[in-house]
Amino acid sequence: MADRYLGFAGTAPGRFLTRRLGLPQPTALRRWSAERPVLEGPLLHLTAGASGLDLEKVLARTGLEVRTAATGADRPAALVLDATGVAGVEGLAEVHAALHPVVRSVAGSGRIVVLGTPPDPADHHRAAAQQALEGFVRSLGKEIGRGRTVTLVRLTDAGAGTAPAAAESTLRFLLSPKSAYVSGQVIEVGACEVTAPADWARPLAGRTALVTGAARGIGEAVAETLVRDGARVVCLDVPAAADDLARVAERLGGADVALPLALDITAGDAGERIAAAVPDGLDVLVHNAGITRDRRLANMPAERWSPVLEVNLASVLRTTDALLSAGALRAGGRVVATASIAGIAGNAGQTNYAAAKAGIVGLVRSLAPRALAEHGVTVNAVAPGFIETRMTAAVPLLIREAGRRMNSLGQGGLPVDVAETTAWFAHPASGGVNGQVVRVCGQSLLGA
């Protein structure tokens, strides 16, 4: 459904009225397209504190012209502040000194990425300063406006020469139009041996992915994005959606590129049947299938509670366990589950849904280190906020408008925003990204 307020706010009368009345002033976001795959303008690389991080080569490969000082004529499309060397309050003053003069000059739909380190429990001064960066980034994201985003990336191995390579896929994602609806997030990147793709434009070439709930909405967008990135995708959905599933698979390129698999993911043997359908193994497993059965707890019978927990959580646990145990997920593989802002902040009338989605967060945090150590597989989750789908189009008007406006970008996201984040998790060079739950919510004001 079209966001008419967003369209109106982009007109001259709309800008005038929204400014005078103190209403949200959303900016139409610039997303990735084949015609405009990169941001337009230079990248400004600044430093606060004493850092030994060598980012020049990685930043140069983003496709943006890298500069280390601003000029009066600059309208940088992106700004990277290396704050990994900030070790105390004095270093935070350098953060202010670096960004204060240039923050207004960042172009609309631009990006600000701050690099830090995880707080060190052995050094409380440094821990305080690095934790301060999180409050700084979240606050800047809420005030910067004009479709610009702000993200904190914590490098767990910032002192090593491998840190820039481990962070390259993350920096490429955050410094591109693909991350249009990701803001106010804190992402941790660990040390890893990086497998750089032969072609960064098609990083999933030669890899096989499975996407559940692929017949429409977010699942369809995820399948399409993974195909764009070179993957062969098995599109799974319930047998009742077989016709829609076949149409999606055909649109994406047919059997050589997209294979439909009509299967009830809640079946006890779903994992075994998936493994049989992909005898050569999977590289990417995307748990997207989900349902809602909303009602306040006092009015929610068991028959509305149980299906939501079964589809949204139990099937994810069973299927993941089965595929890992069978060795059907190859080393270097990726598991990407779908959580929700409801599981983080809660939502009235959704105790079942929120419990299931919070359970996904628990799954990711517990399984990620073990799956990596035992199987060489990373486990992460996307947590969508208000996304413009057929489901949200059916929400009553006032609730729908509140969902759209209650985030720093002042608008709903699109299925492709979730898909792009999923594709970044699935990237072969994202091995250092593990155990992360990233909200694709435009920095929702709830649960921030």
Secondary structure, 3 states (H helix, E strand, C coil): CCCHHHHHHCCHHHHHHHHHHCCCCCCCCCCCCCCCCCCCCCEEEEEEECCCCCCHHHHHCCCCCEECCCCCCCCCCEEEEEEEECCCHHHHHHHHHHHCCCHHHCCCCCEEEEEECCCCCCCHHHHHHHHHHHHHHHHHHHHCCCCCEEEEEEECCCCCCCHHHHCHHHHHHHCCHHHCCCCCEEEEECCCCCCCCCCCCCCCCCCEEEEECCCCHHHHHHHHHHHHCCCEEEEEECHHHHHHHHHHHHHHCCCCCEEEEECCCCCCCHHHHHHHHCCCCEEEEEECCCCCCCCCHHHCCHHHHHHHHHHHHHHHHHHHHHHHHCCCEEEEEEEEEECCHHHHHCCCCCHHHHHHHHHHHHHHHHHHHHHHHHHCCEEEEEEECCECCHHHHCCCHHHHHHHHHCECCCCCECHHHHHHHHHHHHCCCCCCCCCCEEEECCCECCCC
